[in-house]
Amino acid sequence: MIVVVDERELVKDGYTSLFGREGIPSTGFDPVEFGEWVASAAEADIAAVEAFLLGQGDRSGDLPRAIRDRTSAPVIAVSDQPSLEATLALFDSGVDDVVRKPVHPREILARAAAIRRRLKAIANYTEIGAIRVFSDGRDPEISGEIFPLPRRERRILEYLVANRGRRVSKTQIFNAIYGIFDEEVEENVVESHISKLRKKLRKKLGFDPVDSKRFLGYCIDWS
């Protein structure tokens, strides 16, 4: 089953009709209705969804995270705005792919199948202790609960976990987070980001897993 989410009745009806012609069952939701449904639907109903197709709606940016709380099924956004900023915003919200209208339903099905193949081939997360960080832009999890972080702090945590077992310098973290050609930001900003991240980790975990040594750098430790 394909779940179509869009605030426009004409769009929902159009996609469900097109999927029906391809022999694929589908259903349409208003974004508000969908948010309520995905949070309360039975596991069997969620498991039956092959992919989610997200269109226009005031709450659409919040929906990918709500979906991820329940399932790893592909989330594909349909963009009405042919702009880089709009596309990046959709990816930043947590969708797996972005397509632009008009798009044939068979293309959507093919993209969803490709996403599922990648999910089976590689794990999209890394764990250290109770911390799980993802490679798709989602917020990390601690003990199975979402641990929301600002983008820079999230990227720093991802970098530390990816380099677990070895110490990384402030310069290495800065280059990984801001890029080696960013001359508009002072390198010392990394210290502020790390300080805020460590406070949040300490509050959540009861201890600080980030070890720092002057002149040597930082290392995430779970021993």
HUVENVEN-V106702 format. One record per pair of residues at least 12 apart in sequence whose ideal C-beta (glycine too) atoms are under 6 Angstrom apart, sorted by the first residue. I is the first residue (numbers start at 1). J is the second residue. Records with the same first field share a line. If there is no record, write none. Layout:
I = J  J
This chain:
1 = 25  48  49
2 = 19  24  26  51
3 = 27  49  52
4 = 26  28  53
5 = 29  31  34  54
6 = 55  56
7 = 30  31  56  57
11 = 55
12 = 28
16 = 28
18 = 105
19 = 105
22 = 105
31 = 57  59  60
35 = 59  66
38 = 66  67  70
46 = 70  71
49 = 73
51 = 73  74  112
52 = 67  75
53 = 76
54 = 77
55 = 78
61 = 93
64 = 93  94  95
65 = 94
74 = 96  112  115
75 = 95  96
76 = 97
77 = 90  95  98
78 = 99
79 = 98  100
94 = 138
96 = 115
97 = 111
124 = 136
126 = 161
128 = 161  164  222
129 = 222
130 = 142  143
133 = 157  158  161
140 = 157
142 = 204
152 = 177  193
153 = 193  197
155 = 177
156 = 193  197
159 = 176
160 = 220
161 = 220
164 = 220
167 = 216  217  219
168 = 217  218
169 = 217
170 = 190
173 = 190
174 = 187  190
198 = 210
209 = 221  222
